[in-house]
């Protein structure tokens, strides 16, 4: 399920005993990922990357806290890099040139 929300960030929510699996895409505020190309395409493909990682590749293993921000142009810890790196790769590999030079250059 993909849900458009007013939450602060877009995110993938893995299934658990108290959560249903979903992708939440932020529609308002500074992190809005709707109608803001190419960020919107990258964000959606990135969150689908988390879903693929979870469902088809054995689950997302958290080895460290990603903190409140894990932008492409900022360093993150090694533990966060595994999960976020796969999702970033998935976004670029599936969306390719549609993302423009910032993401695919």
C-alpha positions as CSV (number, residue, x, y, z in Angstrom):
1,X,0.0,0.0,0.0
2,X,1.2,3.5,-0.8
3,X,-0.3,6.3,1.3
4,X,0.1,10.0,0.7
5,X,0.6,11.7,4.1
6,X,1.4,15.0,5.8
7,X,4.1,13.3,7.9
8,X,7.5,15.0,8.2
9,X,9.3,12.4,6.0
10,X,8.6,9.8,3.4
11,X,9.3,6.2,4.6
12,X,8.8,2.5,4.2
13,X,7.1,0.8,7.1
14,X,7.9,-2.9,7.4
15,X,5.2,-5.3,8.4
16,X,5.1,-6.3,12.1
17,X,2.7,-7.4,14.8
18,X,1.5,-3.8,15.3
19,X,2.1,-2.2,11.8
20,X,0.9,-3.0,8.3
21,X,3.3,-2.8,5.4
22,X,3.1,0.5,3.6
23,X,5.0,3.3,1.9
24,X,4.2,6.8,3.1
25,X,5.0,9.6,0.7
26,X,5.1,13.1,2.2
27,X,2.9,15.7,0.4
28,X,3.5,18.8,2.4
29,X,6.3,20.8,4.0
30,X,10.0,21.1,3.0
31,X,10.3,17.3,2.4
32,X,7.3,17.1,0.1
33,X,7.9,14.3,-2.4
34,X,4.8,14.8,-4.5
35,X,5.0,16.9,-7.7
36,X,8.6,17.9,-7.1
37,X,10.7,16.3,-9.9
38,X,13.1,14.6,-9.8
39,X,12.9,14.2,-6.0
40,X,9.5,12.7,-6.2
41,X,10.6,9.9,-8.6
42,X,13.7,9.2,-6.5
43,X,11.8,9.1,-3.2
44,X,9.1,6.7,-4.5
45,X,11.7,4.4,-6.1
46,X,13.9,4.6,-3.0
47,X,11.0,3.5,-0.7
48,X,10.1,0.7,-3.1
49,X,13.7,-0.3,-2.8
50,X,13.2,-0.8,1.0
51,X,10.1,-2.8,0.2
52,X,12.0,-5.0,-2.2
53,X,14.8,-5.4,0.3
54,X,12.3,-6.5,3.0
55,X,10.2,-8.8,0.9
56,X,12.5,-10.4,-1.7
57,X,16.0,-10.2,-0.2
58,X,15.6,-11.5,3.3
59,X,14.6,-8.4,5.2
60,X,16.1,-5.1,6.2
61,X,18.7,-5.5,8.9
62,X,19.3,-2.4,10.9
63,X,22.9,-2.2,12.0
64,X,22.8,1.3,13.3
65,X,20.7,4.4,13.7
66,X,20.2,6.4,10.5
67,X,19.3,9.5,12.4
68,X,16.8,12.1,11.2
69,X,18.6,12.7,7.9
70,X,20.4,10.5,5.5
71,X,20.8,12.6,2.4
72,X,22.8,11.5,-0.6
73,X,25.3,14.3,-0.2
74,X,26.0,13.7,3.5
75,X,28.0,11.0,5.2
76,X,26.1,8.3,7.3
77,X,27.3,5.6,9.5
78,X,28.2,2.2,8.1
79,X,25.2,0.5,9.7
80,X,22.8,2.8,8.0
81,X,24.6,2.6,4.7
82,X,23.6,-1.1,4.1
83,X,19.9,-0.4,4.2
84,X,19.9,3.1,2.7
85,X,22.5,2.3,0.1
86,X,20.5,-0.5,-1.3
87,X,17.4,1.7,-1.5
88,X,19.4,4.5,-3.2
89,X,20.9,2.0,-5.7
90,X,17.4,0.6,-6.4
91,X,16.1,4.2,-7.1
92,X,18.9,5.0,-9.5
93,X,18.9,1.6,-11.2
94,X,15.2,1.6,-11.9
95,X,14.7,5.3,-12.7
96,X,17.9,5.9,-14.5
97,X,18.1,9.1,-16.6
98,X,14.6,10.2,-15.4
99,X,16.3,11.4,-12.2
100,X,18.6,13.9,-13.9
101,X,22.3,14.5,-13.2
102,X,22.1,15.0,-9.4
103,X,21.0,11.4,-8.9
104,X,22.4,9.5,-11.9
105,X,25.5,11.6,-12.8
